[in-house]
Amino acid sequence: MTTQSTAHARNFIDGVWTDSTTVGESTDPATGEVIGTYADGGTDEARAAIDAARRAFRTGDWARDRDLRARALFEMADRMAARRDELVALLSRENGKIPAEAALEVDLTVSKIRYYGALALTESGRAAEVKPGLYSMTLRQPVGVAGVIAPWNSPVILSVRSFAPALAAGATVVLKLPAQTALTNHLLYEIVAGTTALPHGVFNAFTESGSRGARLIVSDPGVDVISYTGSTRVGRAIMADASASLKGMSLELGGKTPMIVFDDADLDAAVPVLTKAVTTFTGQFCMTGSRILVQRGVADELRTRLTAALEAVKVGPGTDPDSEMGPLIDTANADRVDRAVAEAAAYAEVLVRGGRITEGPLARGAFVRPSLVEVDDVDRPIVQQEVFGPVATFEVFDDEADAIARANATEFGLAASVWSRDADRPLRVARELDAGTVWSNTWAVIVDQMEEGGFKQSGVGRLNGERALEEFQEIKHIVHPAPRAS
């Protein structure tokens, strides 16, 4: 990204870079310093983006030309790879991720875009002569305009995860990203906008500090499907607001991932992963391993080892190569996470207090240390509510049935992890867990070819894999009787 575009981020609508009447400031969460300004969008930008996407879908070749779509996506992936280092550096600075985690996010996007470029060429329908002389076929066609609303915690991968399959399916896109990552958003828009094979109006994107533009995307009849990643509370509101026009809906929402450790688990392998499951992206991750469920036989040992591991985590800015966990997105969220741990102390044992860093050079930023809270009652708020920070509960269980009951005791069902040396146990337990993804002796392994999404209050629909394409398509049944012989 050029120095000029870093200084001021704009929106991209109908092939044109646009400003807004309101200008906001982007800050570095590690220092609180202003690092740039951005055009703060709203209803005007959303309206223009919807109209452009609608026009491009109705009048252009995008919806019917799969070769064009594949060519554009492959070019887009090449552009993403070429600007990878630039995007990693900016994401790390503006979002607060340590460089390794920013690199992980960006690197995942390139293969994902290429995967959907390939799917654009390979997707097909079905056909049969269902009765003598009666031919029947099903065709998949793009639904129309896709509204994509993605969050600040991983703005690059989570927006690409939605708009890449939407584009591959032949839909046109209106993307809304949040202001906390405005400069990163702009660079992402630049990468997509520079794709020469992408017609004007097919991809439109704006940044917004509020929600008025997002609400218009959800409610406007010119948008045919919504793909939202974010909190369960907002997801419920989106579903309610979109119901008037019966839009298609893909929602990946909150989570409280149980990490289930049995007596026969390899603790040498488990402890480093459990630690990263709490601290990756500073716990600002829908799949954060925020519940450590441990069988009683190894509870004492795991408690000791995990406490030491979390206390040893090096917190610091991404500019420090020794940093193992960066800041939260802002000081308001740092204060919120600190309060959650303080409130839990009234009914649980705080094994690792963590919390806000209030002294030294890190006090200027949104830094917290990780926390671990031991609790027995699964109905307590620290177990039931998503903290969205580096805070985990420590819960002891007796047997498989107890572990499964505890793991399923929240309204969430996004992911889970099972740790055991028994070859059969992880599969047996996974079958009983109310979770869209279950890992065996690992965590947060996500592949482009396999679907992910939530059970219960963790979401509706699926992204990744072939199913993601279907979220942005309609199925049309065509019946064609053969003409009678004369």
ChimeraX attribute file (.defattr): number of C-alpha atoms within 10 A of each C-alpha:
attribute: neighborCount
match mode: 1-to-1
recipient: residues
	/A:1	17
	/A:2	8
	/A:3	7
	/A:4	9
	/A:5	16
	/A:6	19
	/A:7	16
	/A:8	20
	/A:9	29
	/A:10	28
	/A:11	26
	/A:12	25
	/A:13	27
	/A:14	22
	/A:15	16
	/A:16	13
	/A:17	16
	/A:18	15
	/A:19	18
	/A:20	17
	/A:21	9
	/A:22	11
	/A:23	15
	/A:24	19
	/A:25	19
	/A:26	21
	/A:27	22
	/A:28	23
	/A:29	26
	/A:30	28
	/A:31	19
	/A:32	15
	/A:33	13
	/A:34	13
	/A:35	15
	/A:36	19
	/A:37	20
	/A:38	28
	/A:39	24
	/A:40	24
	/A:41	31
	/A:42	23
	/A:43	16
	/A:44	13
	/A:45	25
	/A:46	28
	/A:47	16
	/A:48	16
	/A:49	29
	/A:50	29
	/A:51	20
	/A:52	23
	/A:53	27
	/A:54	23
	/A:55	17
	/A:56	24
	/A:57	23
	/A:58	13
	/A:59	9
	/A:60	14
	/A:61	14
	/A:62	23
	/A:63	23
	/A:64	15
	/A:65	13
	/A:66	22
	/A:67	14
	/A:68	20
	/A:69	28
	/A:70	24
	/A:71	19
	/A:72	23
	/A:73	28
	/A:74	21
	/A:75	22
	/A:76	25
	/A:77	21
	/A:78	18
	/A:79	17
	/A:80	23
	/A:81	18
	/A:82	12
	/A:83	15
	/A:84	16
	/A:85	16
	/A:86	15
	/A:87	25
	/A:88	23
	/A:89	18
	/A:90	21
	/A:91	28
	/A:92	23
	/A:93	26
	/A:94	23
	/A:95	29
	/A:96	32
	/A:97	34
	/A:98	29
	/A:99	25
	/A:100	14
	/A:101	21
	/A:102	24
	/A:103	18
	/A:104	12
	/A:105	20
	/A:106	23
	/A:107	18
	/A:108	17
	/A:109	23
	/A:110	21
	/A:111	17
	/A:112	23
	/A:113	28
	/A:114	22
	/A:115	23
	/A:116	30
	/A:117	28
	/A:118	19
	/A:119	20
	/A:120	24
	/A:121	17
	/A:122	9
	/A:123	14
	/A:124	10
	/A:125	12
	/A:126	10
	/A:127	13
	/A:128	11
	/A:129	14
	/A:130	11
	/A:131	9
	/A:132	8
	/A:133	12
	/A:134	13
	/A:135	15
	/A:136	16
	/A:137	15
	/A:138	15
	/A:139	15
	/A:140	18
	/A:141	18
	/A:142	25
	/A:143	24
	/A:144	25
	/A:145	32
	/A:146	33
	/A:147	34
	/A:148	27
	/A:149	24
	/A:150	25
	/A:151	19
	/A:152	22
	/A:153	24
	/A:154	20
	/A:155	25
	/A:156	26
	/A:157	19
	/A:158	22
	/A:159	24
	/A:160	21
	/A:161	24
	/A:162	28
	/A:163	27
	/A:164	24
	/A:165	30
	/A:166	29
	/A:167	30
	/A:168	31
	/A:169	33
	/A:170	28
	/A:171	33
	/A:172	33
	/A:173	30
	/A:174	33
	/A:175	28
	/A:176	29
	/A:177	25
	/A:178	22
	/A:179	24
	/A:180	25
	/A:181	28
	/A:182	34
	/A:183	31
	/A:184	28
	/A:185	29
	/A:186	25
	/A:187	24
	/A:188	20
	/A:189	22
	/A:190	19
	/A:191	21
	/A:192	22
	/A:193	24
	/A:194	13
	/A:195	18
	/A:196	12
	/A:197	16
	/A:198	21
	/A:199	19
	/A:200	18
	/A:201	26
	/A:202	27
	/A:203	27
	/A:204	30
	/A:205	29
	/A:206	32
	/A:207	30
	/A:208	25
	/A:209	19
	/A:210	13
	/A:211	14
	/A:212	15
	/A:213	21
	/A:214	25
	/A:215	17
	/A:216	21
	/A:217	30
	/A:218	29
	/A:219	21
	/A:220	18
	/A:221	16
	/A:222	19
	/A:223	26
	/A:224	25
	/A:225	28
	/A:226	26
	/A:227	27
	/A:228	26
	/A:229	25
	/A:230	21
	/A:231	20
	/A:232	20
	/A:233	11
	/A:234	15
	/A:235	23
	/A:236	14
	/A:237	12
	/A:238	20
	/A:239	20
	/A:240	13
	/A:241	17
	/A:242	23
	/A:243	13
	/A:244	11
	/A:245	15
	/A:246	14
	/A:247	20
	/A:248	20
	/A:249	25
	/A:250	24
	/A:251	27
	/A:252	28
	/A:253	27
	/A:254	29
	/A:255	32
	/A:256	28
	/A:257	28
	/A:258	32
	/A:259	30
	/A:260	29
	/A:261	28
	/A:262	27
	/A:263	17
	/A:264	13
	/A:265	19
	/A:266	14
	/A:267	20
	/A:268	10
	/A:269	12
	/A:270	19
	/A:271	19
	/A:272	14
	/A:273	19
	/A:274	25
	/A:275	20
	/A:276	22
	/A:277	26
	/A:278	28
	/A:279	28
	/A:280	22
	/A:281	27
	/A:282	29
	/A:283	24
	/A:284	21
	/A:285	21
	/A:286	23
	/A:287	23
	/A:288	33
	/A:289	31
	/A:290	30
	/A:291	27
	/A:292	26
	/A:293	23
	/A:294	26
	/A:295	22
	/A:296	17
	/A:297	14
	/A:298	16
	/A:299	19
	/A:300	12
	/A:301	12
	/A:302	21
	/A:303	20
	/A:304	11
	/A:305	15
	/A:306	22
	/A:307	19
	/A:308	14
	/A:309	15
	/A:310	23
	/A:311	16
	/A:312	12
	/A:313	16
	/A:314	14
	/A:315	22
	/A:316	24
	/A:317	26
	/A:318	24
	/A:319	15
	/A:320	12
	/A:321	11
	/A:322	12
	/A:323	17
	/A:324	23
	/A:325	28
	/A:326	32
	/A:327	29
	/A:328	28
	/A:329	27
	/A:330	20
	/A:331	20
	/A:332	11
	/A:333	18
	/A:334	21
	/A:335	16
	/A:336	16
	/A:337	23
	/A:338	24
	/A:339	14
	/A:340	17
	/A:341	23
	/A:342	13
	/A:343	12
	/A:344	19
	/A:345	17
	/A:346	9
	/A:347	15
	/A:348	18
	/A:349	16
	/A:350	19
	/A:351	19
	/A:352	20
	/A:353	18
	/A:354	19
	/A:355	23
	/A:356	21
	/A:357	18
	/A:358	13
	/A:359	8
	/A:360	7
	/A:361	11
	/A:362	18
	/A:363	16
	/A:364	16
	/A:365	26
	/A:366	25
	/A:367	30
	/A:368	29
	/A:369	27
	/A:370	29
	/A:371	24
	/A:372	26
	/A:373	24
	/A:374	22
	/A:375	20
	/A:376	16
	/A:377	13
	/A:378	17
	/A:379	13
	/A:380	13
	/A:381	14
	/A:382	25
	/A:383	23
	/A:384	15
	/A:385	16
	/A:386	20
	/A:387	25
	/A:388	25
	/A:389	30
	/A:390	31
	/A:391	30
	/A:392	30
	/A:393	25
	/A:394	25
	/A:395	25
	/A:396	23
	/A:397	21
	/A:398	13
	/A:399	13
	/A:400	15
	/A:401	12
	/A:402	13
	/A:403	23
	/A:404	20
	/A:405	15
	/A:406	22
	/A:407	26
	/A:408	19
	/A:409	15
	/A:410	19
	/A:411	17
	/A:412	25
	/A:413	27
	/A:414	27
	/A:415	28
	/A:416	29
	/A:417	26
	/A:418	22
	/A:419	24
	/A:420	19
	/A:421	14
	/A:422	11
	/A:423	9
	/A:424	9
	/A:425	16
	/A:426	20
	/A:427	14
	/A:428	11
	/A:429	18
	/A:430	19
	/A:431	12
	/A:432	13
	/A:433	22
	/A:434	23
	/A:435	25
	/A:436	19
	/A:437	23
	/A:438	25
	/A:439	18
	/A:440	19
	/A:441	19
	/A:442	17
	/A:443	24
	/A:444	17
	/A:445	8
	/A:446	13
	/A:447	13
	/A:448	19
	/A:449	15
	/A:450	13
	/A:451	17
	/A:452	21
	/A:453	21
	/A:454	23
	/A:455	21
	/A:456	15
	/A:457	21
	/A:458	25
	/A:459	27
	/A:460	19
	/A:461	19
	/A:462	23
	/A:463	25
	/A:464	22
	/A:465	19
	/A:466	18
	/A:467	16
	/A:468	25
	/A:469	26
	/A:470	20
	/A:471	24
	/A:472	31
	/A:473	22
	/A:474	15
	/A:475	13
	/A:476	12
	/A:477	14
	/A:478	11
	/A:479	15
	/A:480	12
	/A:481	12
	/A:482	11
	/A:483	8
	/A:484	6
	/A:485	4
	/A:486	3
